[in-house]
Structures are given as structure tokens and as C-alpha cells.
Amino acid sequence: GAAPAWGRGGWMTAVAARRGGAAASAASRRARRGRGLQARAAVAPAAPEAAMPLRVYTAKELDASSMAELMQRPRLDFSAILENVRPMVDAVRERGDDAVKEFTSKFDRVDLAETCVEVASLPEPVLDPEVKAAFDVAYDNIAAFHRAQLGNETSVDVETMPGVRCRRVSRPIGAVGLYVPGGTAVLPSTALMLAVPAQIAGCERVVLATPPRSDGSLCPEVLYVAKRAGVTHVLKAGGAQACAAMAWGTETCPKVDKLFGPGNQYVTAAKMLLQNSEAMVAIDMPAGPSEVLVIADKGAHPDHVAADLLSQAEHGPDSQVVLVTFPDVDLGAIVAAVEAQTATLPRAEITRKALSHSYAVVVDDRAAACEFSNRYAPEHLIVNVEDAEEWLPALDNAGSIFLGRFTPESVGDYASGTNHVLPTYGYSRMYSGVSLDSFRKQMTVQMLTAEGLQALGPSVATMASVEGLEAHRRAVTLRMGTE
């Protein structure tokens, strides 16, 4: 049977069947394995061409294998992408700016007169006063939140035993590269999210890469952010060629030590290749398509839930949105809101493609909702429930969490102060989002007195002997005068 469609007929049919107690056989529930699973209960009528498939599941009816498949993101064929990206990365290493110009002409259809310029040499951009004021609010909030993180960098200084002093000190990364996407959507907000913490961290050289506009100029909002946040250079390029230029360095683009920023699969592939190359460059985190998981109870307004889902679905056709809800929630009202809002979106076609591999899951209670969310480990987690603050202790895996009725994900994307460069694809289980720490490094320091070495030395010499490292042992015993 066909999966229920995200459309008034399809989803409503599934919801009616669920509430009426109808159940499909185990075989029919597993018949569709495109993303792995068959939605519960009824077979949907044929959907109109614009309808958006969405599967609705009841968590307690899924076996372990089915639940594991539900956690999978839309697949990306990185092997093929890497093969396309590798020659570009190699070309930039070998031919520098000429290769960057060639690929920019090929992919962006822009013939560049210059690739990388110093920000100080560029004129101040002219912005609408309302736009400028909005970016100033965002800058101030992002700076306030990241500046507060300086308090976590208090140097560690401890005497582990008499005469043995151990410390940890923090230093900024010397040169960083910030990738700001500019393909299907211009994202000056990402420039803020990356440049502001780099500025506060004290990074000496900051290169911002962003695709040029059709006339070869820069997005004025991105340039405004670059100037305000202390960016030193702007690279007029996007895609794999931009990442390669920053990692290797070119005639005009300084080499950086670490690459930051989201991007499409080609940008992600380039970052993966470069961090394992002779370029000696680190990256911020693994990245994938944007995603959100929304937990909504019966008090959540359907229009708000729908808008939150769509705010991530409109990012790209490979984005994924997930709704976790409860048996007493009116799913029909939510789907009607999704339909109505999607129809009015400028990026409706992209949104529909993202919704085609998104889904809703019905759970019994708070514990089950938190368990599902922690296992999915979303980039963004919206908790639109009563007493949302009480849920936080049970939530372990998410890039960024948005608590309560009045906290849409959009505020974190733009101006609340938190960073919107976050781990996706389930990586929030082990990675954090970009923060001030991302732009700094920690060094440990130790200093022993003669008395400290006499006290600690015998243990070190013994351990070195156990491991058969004689020079290690002698470096201690010669100083102790016992050799």
C-alpha cells in the first residue's frame, strides 16, 4: 500500500484510522522501505501532484529495526561527490587564484577580476536603515552571549603535588576561514555567527568566503557584517574552490588553520578532504542538511507548529523535519496549517521536496518523547509544550534547544545570541555547535622545582622502564643525580 500523503486526504486518513483503532498487518507496515518504513493504518487515496508525502508512525508499534531505520537521515552519495570535488581541491592547490576564477566562472557564471581582497580596502556598504538596525541588534546579542563564554576560559593552575605545578592556558587560533553560503539563499546571518566569535576570541587573520553576486560584487549585508566584526579578508568564491583556497592559500588568499561554516554537500566534501590532506587544516564539525525536531503537546498552536516545521523544510530539498506529538493532539489541524502556509511560501517547491522525506511520530508521554529526541539527536529541537523548562534535564542530544510557546527556531537562526552553526545528521550526540571555544585552543604547561622532581621522578622513571623507553627514564634520573 501507499504511504499516507502530507495532504488533507492522506494524513487525515491516517489519523482517522489511528483514532479508530484500525491497524495494518506487520507485513503491510513494512512493505515500503524507500526510507524504510510504512506508515500506520489506512491506505491513502491517490494524492494530487502537489501533495507532499509524510508518514505517520506510532512509536510503540515499531520494532527495534524499524525504529533504527526511522532515525536515518536522507542519504547522500558522498563517494560520488568526493570524486567530483577532489580534482577541484587539487586544482586550487596547484593553480591558486586561476583555478578559483575558473570554477567561479563555471559554477557561478561570474568572471572575477579579483578573488580575495582586504576588507579595509572596500567602501562601506549602503543598507536600508531598518536592515542595518536589525543586524546591529543581532550583532550585540551574539557578541554578548559569546563574550560571556570568556568566563569559562579561566586558566587552570594547580599544584598536583609539592613542587609540581600544572596549568592550562588559552590562545586564539591564528588564522580562520569562514564559509558563508550564498547559493539558493543569501545568509549574512551566518557571517555574524562566525565572524563575531572569531573577533571576540582574538583571531589575528579572518578570511570570509562567500559567492559573489552576478555582477561580481559582494552581498552588502555580508560586507557590513564583515566590517563590523573585524574580518580581514573577503574571498569572492563559494563551493569547494573557496574551501580549498582558504586551506591551501593562494596568491591573494591567506592560508588558514581552521575552516568553519555550513554549506552544501560539495562544501562538506571539500572540508572532509582538506582536513585529511597535507593542507594541515582543521574543520569545525561534520555537517549535513538542515533539520528540526518539534515536540508539540495539545496546547501548541497548529499554525506555530506548522511554521516551525516549514522554517527548516524551506532550507533545501534534502532538509528533514520531524514532529513528535501525543495521542490527544489534533494532527489534522497541523496538516491543514502546513498546507496553507506551504502554498504561500516563495520556496514552496523546495519545501515540498524536503517534506517528502519528513514524518510525524506519536508517543505516549514525556519520557518517550525525550527518548525519541535523544536518539534522533537533531540539529534544532523545539519543545513547544507546557512547562517546557522542566523537560530540559531529560534532553541530552541536540545542537540547540528552543523551549516554550514563544521560542521559534528563527530567533536562534538570527538574533537571540546563540550560534546557529550546529552539528547535523545526528552528530549532536558527540559534537557541540560553534562557540567561542571553537576559535581558541588550549595549551597545558607544567613546571617542576628540584624538590618536585625528586618527589615525582622515581614514579616516572619506573613507568618509563615498564614501557621500555630508556631515554625517557634517563631524562629524569640524570636530573635527579641517580643515574
N, C-alpha and C positions, 0 to 999 in steps of 0.2 A: 504494500500500500504506500501511498504518497504521504510525506510528512505534512503536518498542518502548516498552512501558509501564514506568514505575518500579513494578515489582511483580515478584514472584519469577518469574512466567512470562515477562513481556515483556523485562525486562533480561537475564535468564538466557538467553533465546532469542537475543538479540542477541550476547551474549558467546560462546555456544557457536558461533554462526555465524562470528564473527570468528576464533575459535581454530581452527575447522575449515577456514578459508580460503574460505568462501563469500563471494561479492561480488555486490552488486546492480548493475544496469546504471546508467550515468550518468543516464539518464532517470528511473529509479525513485528514485535517490538525491536527485534534485532535485524530485521530484513534489510533496512537501509544502513549502509556502512560508509556512505560518502564521507561524512565526518565521524562516522562510527555508529550512530545510534538512530533508532526510530522513536519518534515522539509517542507519547502515551495515547491510547484510546482510538478515537474515530479517525476515519479516512477523510481528508478534506476534499471538498469539491474542487474541480479544476479552477485554478487561480487565474485571475486576469493577468495580462502580460506585465503590468507594473507591480503586481503583488510581490511581497518580499517574504521568502521562506523563513520561518522561525520555528524551532522545535520547542515544545513544552514538555518538561520532564517532572516526574515526582521522585524526589531523591531516594526515598525508602524503597522504591521498586527497582532500583538499579543495583545490579550485582557489582562486584569489585572490578571486573574487567570493563564493564560498561562505564562505571564512574571514572576509571582511569582514562578511557578514551574521551570522555567529556571534558577532561582537563587539558586536552591537546589544543594548541593554537592552530590557526590556518597554516598549512605547510608552505615553506619557502624552499625552492630548489637551490641551495647555496652552492652546490658543486658546479652547476652551470654558470651561476652568477660569478663565482670566483674565477672561472676560466675566462670570462669576459673582462673582468676587472684587472687581472694580473698583467696583461700587456700594457694597459694604461698606466698602471703604477710603475712598471719598468720603463716605459717611455718617458715619464716625467723625471725619473731618476737620471736617465741618460741625456735627455734633451732640454730639461728645465722649462723655462718660460715658453719656448717654442711649442712644446708639447701641450702645455696648458692652453695656449691660444688655439691650437689645432682642435683640441677636444671641446673647447668652449664654442668654437665656430660650428663644430659638427652637431653638438647636442643642444646648445642654447641658441644657435643661429645668431651669434653675436661675434663680430670681428673686433677683438680688443686691440687698442693702441698701446695699452699698458696693462700689466697684470696685477702687480702689487704696489700700493702707494702708501706713503706715510700719512696718517690721519691728520696730523698737524698742517699738512700742505693743502688740505681740502677746505673749501669755503663752508661756512655754516649753512646747514640746510634750512629751507623755509618751510615751516609747518603751520597748519591751522592752529590757532591758539588753544582750542579745545583739545585737539590731539596732543599738543605739547604738554598741556596741563595734566592730561591723563597719564602720559608717560612719566612725568615728574612725580606724580603720586606713586606710581609703581616703583620707580627708582628708589624713592625714600623708604618705602615699606620693605623692599627686597634688601636694601642696604641695612636697615635696622635689624632685620632678622639675621642676616649673615654676620653683621658686626657683633651681635650678641654672642655668636659662636666663638669669638676670640677668647671669651672667658673659659672655654674648655681647653685652651692651649697653655694653661699654666704649667710651667716647666716642672717635671718630676725631679726631685732632688732628695735622695735617701742614702743613709749610711747603712748598708746591708749588714756589716759587722764592723767592729772598731778598725778605723783606718782604711775602709773600703767604701768609697763614695761613688754612687751611680746616679746619673742624670739622664733626662731626655729633653731635648730642645727642638724647637720647630723652626723651619725655614721655608720661605716661599719657593715654589718651582720657578726656575729662572725664566723659561720661555714656554708659553702655552698657545695652542691653536684652538680657536673656537669656530665650530661649523654652524652656520645659521642657514637653515633651508630656505629656498625661495622658488620652489617649483610650482605646484598647484596652488600654494598659498604662501604669501609673504609673512614671515614670522619675526618681526622685530622684537616681540616679547622674548624669544629665545636669546636674542642678543643681550637683553637685560639679564636674563637668568645666568648667563655665562660670564659676561663682562664684569658685572658688579662684584661677585665673589672674587674674581681674579684681581680686581682693583683693591679690594679690602685685604686680600691675602698678601699683596705687595709684589705680585709677579712683575718682573722688570720689563719683559717683552711680551706683548699680547697681540697675536695675529688673528684677525677675524676674517673668515672666508664666507662669502655669500654670492650666489649667482647674480650677474648683472642684469639690469633691465634691457629691453630690446634695443635701446639706443646706447648701451654700454655704460650707462650711469648707475649709481647705487640707489637703492631704496632710501628716500630721505629720512624715514623713521629709523632705519638701521644706522644710518650715518649719525643721526642725532644721538642715539644711544652710545655709539662708538666714541664720539667726542666727550660725552658727559662721563662715561665710565672709564676713561683713560686707556682705550685701545690704542696701540702704537701704529699698527699697520692694517690695511684692509686689502684682502686678496679678492679680486673680482672674478671669482670662479666658484663653481659648485661641483658636486659629484665626486667621483673617485679621484679626478685630477686635482681637485682642491686639497683633499686629504694628503695625497702624495706630495704635492708641492710643499705643504707645511711640514710633513715628516722628513723629507729629504733636504728641503731647502732648494731654492733656485737662484738665478742671478739677482732677482729683486725681492724674493720672499724669504725672510729669515727662517732657519730651521727651528722647530720647536721640540720640546721634550715630552709633551703630553697633548693628546688630541681629545677634545670634548665636543659633545653635541649630538643631537638626533639627526636622522636622515633616512633616505630610502634604503632599499636592500643593497644598492651599489655602494653607497656611503658606508654602510655597515660592513660589507665585504672588504672594502678598502682598508678600513680600520683594523679588521681582523688580520689581513695580510701584513699590514705595516707593523703591527705590534710584535709579529713573529719574524721580522726581517732584520737586516743589518742597519735599518734606519735608526735603531735604538730609540724608539718612541713608545710611550705608554698610551693607553686609552682609558676613558672614564669608566665604561661599563659595556657589557653586551647590550645591544638594542634590537628592537623589533617593532612591528606595527603597534600603533597606539591602542589602548584598551581601557575599559572601565567595568567594574562590577558594582552594581547598585543593589543594596539591601533595602527593601521598602516594606513597611507594615501597612495596615489598613488606614492609618491616619495620613499617609503620604499622598499628596495631591497628584492625581494621574498626569496632569499637564507638566508638573515638575519632574516626575519620574521619566516621562517621555523625553522631555528636553535634555535631561542628564544623559540618557542613553544616546540620543542623537548628537550630542555635543562631541562625543568621541567617534561615532559612526561616520560623521562628515569629514573626519581627518583623511581617510583614504579607503580604497576598496578592500584592503587587507586588514583593516581595523576589526576589532571584535568587541561586542558589548554583551554583558551578561546581567540578567535580572534574577535576583534571589528574593523570593517572596513566600507568602504563607497562605494556607487554605482559605482564609477569610478575606483575602484581597480580591478586589474586582479586576481581574485581568482584562476583561472586556473594555473597561473604561480606559485602561492604559493603552491598549492597542488602538483604540479609536483616536486617542491623543497622538500616538505615534504616526498614524496615517495622516491626520490633519496637518501636523507640523511638518512631516516629510514633504508633503505636496507643495509647501511654500518655501522650501529651502533652495537657495541658489545652487547648492551642491547635491541636489536630490539624487542624481544618478549615482554618484559616488556613494552616497549614504545607503542607497538600496543594495548596492553590492556588498557593503560591509554587513548590513543586516541579514544578508542571505546566509552567513555562517555564524550568526549570533543566536542566542537562545535564552529561555527562562527556565528556572528550576524552582519547584515548590518544595519547601522544607517544613518540618513540623514546629520548630521552635528556635529560640535564640541560639542555643548550643549548636544545633545542626547548621544554622546559617553561618556562624563563625567558623565551624569546622570546614564547611564547603569553601568559604572565602580563603581561609588559611591554606587550604590545599591548592586552590587555583592561583593564589599569590598574584593579585592583579597589580597593574601599574597604578591605577587610581581606584580607590574604594570609597564609595559614597554610602553613608549609613543614615538613611532617611527614616528614622524611627523615633518613637517616644523615648525620652531619657537616653539619648544616644551616647552621652558621656559614660554611662555605665557599661557600655559594650566594649570600650577601649581596652581594658585589661585582657580580654579574651582574643584580641586581634593581634596576630604576630607577623603576618606576611603581607605587606603592601608597600608600594613606593610612596604614596601619600594618601592620607585618610581625610575625609570630609564629613564631619559629624553634624547631625541635626537637620532641622527642616529648612534652614536658611543658609546652607553652605553648599552651593553648587560647585562642581569641579572647576568651572570657569574662573572662580576667584583665585585659585591656585595657579591656573594657567597664566594669569596676567598680573595680579597686583596685591594679593594678600601678604606676600613677603616670602613664602616658602618657594622652593625651587621646583620648576616643572620638568627638569631633565631627570627622568626617573627610569629605573630598570623595568623592562617589559618582558613578555614571553615567559613569565614565571620566575625570572631571576631575582625578584624581590625576596625570595627565600634566603638568598645569601649576599645580595648586593644592596647598598643604600643608594639613594638619589644623590645628585650633585650637591655639595655643601662647601663650606669654607675649607674643610679638611681635604677636599679633592684637589685643591690648588696649593697645598702645602705638603711637606714631607717631614718626617720625624727622624732625628738622629739621637743615638744613645752615646753617652760619654761616661767613662769611668776613670777614676784617679785613685791610686793607692799610695799610702805612706809606706816607709820602710817597715813600720810595725804591722801595717795591714798586710803587706806581702808575706811577712814572717808567719802571720796567723793563717792566711788563706793558702799560701804557696804549697804546703805539704799535700793538701787535698787535690790541688790542680796537678801537681807532679804525679801523684798516684793515679789519677784518672788518665793522664797522658800515657803513662806506662801501660795501663789496661788496654788502651786503644793502639798501642804500638807506635806512637808518634814521639820519637826520641827528641827531636829538635824542640817540640813543644815543651817537653819536660825540662830540657836544659835551659830554655829561655827563662824559666822560673828558678831553677836550682843554682844557676850561675849568679843570679842576682842575690839569692839568699846566702851564697857562700858555702853551700853544702855540696857542691859538685867536686 
